[in-house]
Amino acid sequence: MIDVPSGFEVITRGALTLVQRLDMHGQLLRCGINEPELLCRQQAGAAHAGRGPVLSVGHWPGSTESIVVRKYRRGGLLRFLIADLFYGRRRSLDELAVTLAAARAGIPVADALAAACLRVWGPLYRHYFVTRELRGCCDLPAWFQTGAAEQDVASLARSAADLVRRMHDSGLYHADLNLKNILVSRDDARRLFIIDWDKSTHARGPLGHEARERNVLRLCRSAAKLRLRGVPVPARFADMFLEHYWQDPADADACRRALQRVLRRRSFFWRFGG
């Protein structure tokens, strides 16, 4: 039994289960999301973000907006065996629920339009997630590559810290919090969005200190990892982020020390693509 979010509908066609926005029934179907695997095959040159391809599949009739389809793929060693197969139907549906919860909490996210799962064999499924494209935005690594001024980096670090704190205060834990999953608008407003809520969770109350620190360290590790690989992430970004996020200097210092311990263990492997 599928728990259908308010304002969504379930469409079952053969091996496909599609949960989509009720008010966009016709537009989404005309874009072809009832055949998500075919869309992915047609977009062979699609850009990648995270572990799976992200496909901008164009406008729907009467609109200048585009939808984005993300196909789920495994990381680690399993990607060589069952790269795009997952047990059960929950993966994309769980992400839909958390994304909608984040939006209700006032966290800027890509507008979730649909989640789909395609039965391949027995309990094994392929999963897809559909959002409205955030036009005029780029991820933080791409933004840093534009050569941002120091004051702009400081302002962005504070804004990112405020956003992540609001996310944690709302009980949201992002399972893959890294710089590529934070988008910034290219206009003067520099609005921030958090994307890709796969495997994330939503608790009833604010996150505890340990969960906050673990999530924040993941974000700061991603900054260090990208810098080692040649992406011009300012060295001060993580420091400024931690200082503003924790507000209590003792908490910020403790998190910095924990970050340094992690970096000493991992930096050697990161240099060689680990």
C-alpha positions in Angstrom: 0.0 0.0 0.0 1.4 3.4 -1.0 1.0 6.4 1.3 0.1 9.1 -1.3 0.9 12.7 -0.3 -1.8 15.2 -0.4 -2.2 16.7 -3.8 -0.6 13.7 -5.6 -2.1 10.7 -7.4 -0.9 7.2 -8.1 -0.8 5.9 -11.7 0.0 2.2 -12.3 0.9 1.0 -15.8 2.2 -2.5 -16.0 5.5 -2.6 -14.1 5.5 1.2 -13.4 4.2 2.9 -10.3 4.1 6.7 -10.7 3.2 9.1 -7.9 2.7 12.5 -9.5 1.3 16.0 -8.8 -2.5 15.8 -9.4 -2.7 19.4 -10.7 -0.1 18.6 -13.4 -1.4 15.3 -14.6 -1.6 16.2 -18.3 1.6 18.2 -18.5 3.8 15.6 -16.9 2.4 12.7 -19.0 3.0 14.8 -22.1 6.6 15.2 -21.1 6.9 11.4 -21.1 7.5 10.7 -17.4 5.3 7.6 -17.6 8.2 6.1 -19.5 11.2 7.3 -17.4 13.6 4.7 -18.6 13.0 5.7 -22.2 13.7 9.3 -21.3 17.0 8.3 -19.7 18.1 6.3 -22.8 17.2 9.3 -25.1 19.4 11.6 -22.9 22.6 9.6 -23.2 24.7 12.8 -22.9 23.0 14.0 -19.8 24.9 15.9 -17.1 25.6 13.9 -13.9 25.1 15.1 -10.3 25.9 12.8 -7.5 25.5 9.1 -8.4 23.0 9.4 -11.2 22.3 11.2 -14.4 20.2 14.4 -14.2 18.1 14.9 -17.3 16.5 18.2 -18.3 13.7 16.9 -20.6 12.4 20.2 -21.8 9.3 22.3 -21.5 5.7 21.2 -21.2 3.1 22.8 -23.5 2.2 26.3 -22.6 5.1 26.8 -20.2 8.7 28.0 -20.4 9.6 25.8 -17.4 11.5 22.5 -17.7 11.4 19.4 -15.6 14.4 17.4 -14.4 14.5 13.6 -14.1 17.0 12.0 -11.9 17.6 8.2 -12.1 18.9 6.5 -9.0 22.2 4.8 -9.1 24.3 3.0 -6.5 27.7 4.1 -5.3 30.5 2.0 -3.9 31.3 -1.5 -5.1 27.7 -2.4 -5.6 27.6 -0.1 -8.6 29.6 -2.7 -10.6 27.0 -5.4 -9.9 23.6 -3.8 -9.7 24.2 -0.2 -10.6 20.5 0.9 -10.9 18.5 -1.8 -9.0 17.1 -1.3 -5.6 15.0 -3.5 -3.3 11.3 -2.5 -3.0 9.3 0.5 -4.0 10.2 2.8 -1.2 13.4 4.6 -2.3 11.9 7.4 -4.5 8.7 7.6 -2.5 10.6 8.2 0.7 12.6 11.0 -1.0 9.3 12.5 -2.2 8.0 12.5 1.4 11.1 14.2 2.8 11.3 16.7 0.0 7.7 17.8 0.6 8.4 17.9 4.4 11.4 20.2 3.8 9.2 22.5 1.6 6.5 22.7 4.3 9.2 23.7 6.8 10.2 26.6 4.6 13.5 25.1 3.3 14.1 26.1 -0.4 14.1 23.0 -2.5 13.4 22.0 -6.1 9.7 21.7 -6.5 8.9 17.9 -6.3 6.6 16.8 -9.1 6.8 13.0 -9.2 8.4 9.8 -8.0 8.5 6.7 -10.0 9.6 3.1 -9.6 9.8 0.4 -12.4 9.7 -3.2 -11.4 12.5 -5.1 -13.2 12.5 -8.5 -11.5 10.9 -9.8 -8.3 11.5 -7.3 -5.6 14.0 -5.3 -7.6 13.1 -1.8 -9.0 14.6 1.1 -10.8 13.7 4.5 -9.3 13.3 8.0 -10.7 12.6 11.4 -9.2 11.1 14.4 -11.0 11.4 18.0 -10.1 10.9 21.4 -11.6 14.2 22.8 -12.9 15.8 25.5 -10.8 16.7 27.8 -13.7 19.4 30.4 -13.3 21.1 28.4 -10.6 24.4 26.5 -10.2 25.9 24.4 -7.5 28.4 25.9 -5.1 31.6 24.4 -6.7 30.6 25.9 -10.0 29.9 29.2 -8.3 33.4 29.2 -6.7 34.9 28.7 -10.1 33.6 32.1 -11.2 36.2 33.7 -9.0 34.0 35.1 -6.2 35.3 38.0 -4.1 36.2 37.3 -0.4 33.2 39.3 0.9 30.9 37.3 -1.4 32.3 34.0 -0.1 31.8 35.2 3.5 28.2 36.2 2.8 27.5 32.9 1.1 29.1 30.9 4.0 26.8 32.7 6.5 23.7 32.2 4.3 24.6 28.5 3.9 25.0 28.1 7.7 21.7 29.8 8.4 20.0 27.5 5.9 21.5 24.3 7.2 20.7 25.4 10.8 17.1 26.0 9.8 17.0 22.6 8.2 18.3 20.9 11.4 15.9 23.0 13.6 13.1 21.5 11.5 14.2 18.0 12.2 15.6 17.4 8.7 18.8 15.4 8.3 20.3 15.5 4.8 22.0 12.1 4.0 24.3 13.6 1.4 24.9 17.1 2.5 27.7 18.4 0.3 28.5 21.5 -1.8 27.2 20.0 -5.0 23.8 19.6 -3.4 23.5 23.3 -2.5 22.5 25.5 -5.4 22.9 29.2 -5.6 21.0 31.6 -7.9 23.2 33.5 -10.3 21.4 36.8 -9.7 22.2 39.4 -7.1 19.9 37.8 -4.6 22.1 34.7 -4.4 19.2 32.5 -3.1 20.2 29.1 -1.9 18.4 25.8 -2.4 19.1 22.3 -1.0 18.5 19.4 -3.5 18.8 15.6 -3.6 17.1 14.4 -0.5 17.6 10.7 -1.2 17.9 8.6 2.0 17.3 11.8 4.1 15.1 11.7 7.2 12.6 13.9 9.0 12.4 13.8 12.8 9.5 15.1 14.9 11.7 17.7 16.6 15.0 19.6 16.1 18.1 17.4 15.6 20.4 16.7 18.5 23.9 18.0 18.7 25.5 14.7 17.5 23.4 14.5 14.4 24.0 18.2 13.6 27.8 17.8 13.9 27.8 14.7 11.8 25.9 16.4 9.0 27.9 19.6 9.2 31.2 17.6 9.1 30.0 15.9 5.9 29.5 19.3 4.2 32.9 20.6 5.3 34.6 17.4 4.2 33.1 17.9 0.7 34.7 21.3 0.6 38.2 19.9 1.5 37.8 17.0 -0.9 36.9 19.3 -3.8 39.8 21.6 -3.0 42.3 18.7 -3.1 40.9 17.8 -6.6 41.5 21.3 -7.9 38.2 23.0 -7.4 38.9 26.5 -6.1 36.8 26.2 -2.9 38.2 29.0 -0.6 40.0 27.5 2.4 38.2 29.9 4.7 34.7 28.8 3.6 34.4 25.9 6.0 35.8 28.0 8.9 33.3 30.8 8.2 30.5 28.3 7.9 31.3 26.6 11.2 31.7 29.8 13.0 28.3 31.1 11.9 26.5 27.8 12.2 27.5 27.0 15.8 27.5 30.6 17.1 29.1 29.2 20.3 32.9 29.4 19.7 33.5 26.3 21.8 31.2 24.2 19.6 32.8 25.6 16.4 36.3 24.8 17.7 35.3 21.2 18.7 33.8 20.7 15.2 37.0 22.1 13.6 39.1 19.6 15.5 36.9 16.8 14.5 37.1 17.9 10.9 40.9 18.0 11.0 41.1 14.5 12.4 38.9 13.2 9.5 40.9 15.1 6.9 44.2 13.6 8.2 42.7 10.1 7.7 41.1 10.7 4.3 43.2 13.2 2.4 45.7 10.7 1.1 42.9 8.6 -0.5 41.1 11.6 -1.9 44.2 12.7 -3.8 44.0 9.4 -5.8 40.3 9.5 -6.4 39.1 7.6 -3.3 
